Amino acid sequence: MTQKYGIQITDNNGDTFVLLAQGKDRYQTFNSYAKADDYNYEFEDGLPDGVTSAVVAL
């Protein structure tokens, strides 16, 4: 089975969430760590102060 990666978001309270695909009820997944990391680099720039994101294996 191929490893999938997603984006985990941590809010100001320390709660964590995995990014869902836009308009869907499933995770936004990537086939490689590099693709997820590229997406996360852009995604993280738009997060409010104190909220972070990281690539995680699903």
Order of alpha helices (4+ residues) and beta strands (2+ residues): beta-beta-alpha-beta
